[in-house]
Amino acid sequence: MASRDQAGSLVASAGRIGMVASVTINLAALGLYLRGRFLGNREKKAVAALTSTGKPRVTPDSLVNLDHGDPTMFEEFWRGAMGEQATLVIPGWQTMSYFSNLSGLCWFLEPGLEREVRRLHRLVGNAATEGYHVLVGTGSMQLFQAALYALCSPAPVGSDGPVSVVSPAPYYSSYPSVTDFLNSGLYRWAGDANTFDGDNYIELVCSPNNPDGGIRESILKSESGKGKAIHDLAYYWPQYTPITGMLAHDIMLFTVSKSTGHAGTRIGWALVKDREVAQRMSKYIELNTIGVSKDSQLRAAKIIAAVVDSYERQPSAATGDASLLFHFALRQMTRRWKALRAAVAASGIFSLPDEVAGFCTFTKDTMTANPPFAWLRCEKEGVEDLEGFLREHKIITRSGTKFGADRKVVRISMVDTDEAFNVFIDRLATMQ
Ligand SMILES: *[C@@H]1O[C@H](CO)[C@@H](O)[C@H](O)[C@H]1NC(C)=O
């Protein structure tokens, strides 16, 4: 999940929220870039070489930063095929009140966003919404924290200390840091769920899994019923994996970041079965940020509506149409995974998780999974630290150690720009 990955360009704010490890990498990366570029008369050219994200342009000899899952891949779609359909103008007098719906369970949820979220799930068929409460958060990372709070509070009298938060390794690198950064008395990170023993836990189930793309179900069974699960479904969309069923777990988290590519809008949503849990999650967000930006909610609603509308306009056979988001993204991801597998084969020193295929109820076709991250392992003897090895080739990735795995494996974003991806692939293919 991942705010999703504390976007690399936001070096300053990333520092504030304590992503110490990745910030170090960002600063190192930025430093390398600055040393290489901001020199004498090259300065002007370098400034022009910054993209709209503030990130440096990628050239065949520059640094490629694939540490974060920054979904810039989608920009081409929203610039091109969608025209003005997702453009939103907000007059100065609008969205001034704190409140969105005082009679709703989540008083800061814009009714229009709730409507579009339900439409989107009905279109894709990936999650049940009937009988679920919809909550909005500042990205799904805030909802993740709200869910931890809701499942652990109020702490029962005579409780046996903080609830253990676990996830099977490899797990998303932000789970440990976000769980522990405030040193809560309610819950604490307890590591790999595979080695966990006990009944007082929250299991984080990320499926498809960040970092390795695995399809997961909860692995812990609670005898007393005290154990709970949070399903992080940020990547359960047809561009990344075949949709094989309509999920109906107690707490399911989603985000526009990975579904439509709008990471910067910072909107996530939760589908929550239990009314009391939903109320406590809503309370957390009230205490934490007094609601969620209405402007962002309206924009997310507009974007999701544009996606669903374009599908409703198309006859089902016209899936090659350039205005269909999931089909566009699926074509991109399929192309990228083919290129990556070819580069890994050409190099001969790497390996990837096995390819998984299945029937997708959304595309009505058998398709291979195209995970948002490559979980790349180095098989070459003598390369003990793959992150360091790739950095020597000016490719910034995230070490397996941050995911509860070893140093011979790294996570690499598959959703960056074509430019960055192509340079990465060319370099990888020639590594010996
Ligand atoms: C506000 O919330 C109530 C209760 O959930 C709901 O019945 C109503 O339709 C909502 N208002 C709007 C404008 O959607």
Ligand as a Chemical Component Dictionary entry (heavy atoms), coordinates in Angstrom:
data_LIG
# 
_chem_comp.id                   LIG 
_chem_comp.type                 NON-POLYMER 
_chem_comp.pdbx_formal_charge   0 
_chem_comp.three_letter_code    LIG 
# 
loop_
_chem_comp_atom.comp_id 
_chem_comp_atom.atom_id 
_chem_comp_atom.alt_atom_id 
_chem_comp_atom.type_symbol 
_chem_comp_atom.charge 
_chem_comp_atom.model_Cartn_x 
_chem_comp_atom.model_Cartn_y 
_chem_comp_atom.model_Cartn_z 
_chem_comp_atom.pdbx_ordinal 
LIG C1 C1 C 0 -26.142 11.103 3.570  1  
LIG O1 O1 O 0 -26.076 9.921  4.336  2  
LIG C2 C2 C 0 -27.325 9.281  4.518  3  
LIG C3 C3 C 0 -27.106 8.147  5.502  4  
LIG O2 O2 O 0 -26.130 7.270  5.056  5  
LIG C4 C4 C 0 -27.856 8.832  3.184  6  
LIG O3 O3 O 0 -29.100 8.190  3.335  7  
LIG C5 C5 C 0 -27.988 10.028 2.265  8  
LIG O4 O4 O 0 -28.376 9.603  0.979  9  
LIG C6 C6 C 0 -26.685 10.788 2.180  10 
LIG N1 N1 N 0 -26.846 12.022 1.446  11 
LIG C7 C7 C 0 -26.481 12.174 0.171  12 
LIG C8 C8 C 0 -26.674 13.529 -0.395 13 
LIG O5 O5 O 0 -25.986 11.282 -0.482 14 
# 
loop_
_chem_comp_bond.comp_id 
_chem_comp_bond.atom_id_1 
_chem_comp_bond.atom_id_2 
_chem_comp_bond.value_order 
_chem_comp_bond.pdbx_ordinal 
LIG C1 O1 SING 1  
LIG C1 C6 SING 2  
LIG O1 C2 SING 3  
LIG C2 C3 SING 4  
LIG C2 C4 SING 5  
LIG C3 O2 SING 6  
LIG C4 O3 SING 7  
LIG C4 C5 SING 8  
LIG C5 O4 SING 9  
LIG C5 C6 SING 10 
LIG C6 N1 SING 11 
LIG N1 C7 SING 12 
LIG C7 C8 SING 13 
LIG C7 O5 DOUB 14 
# 
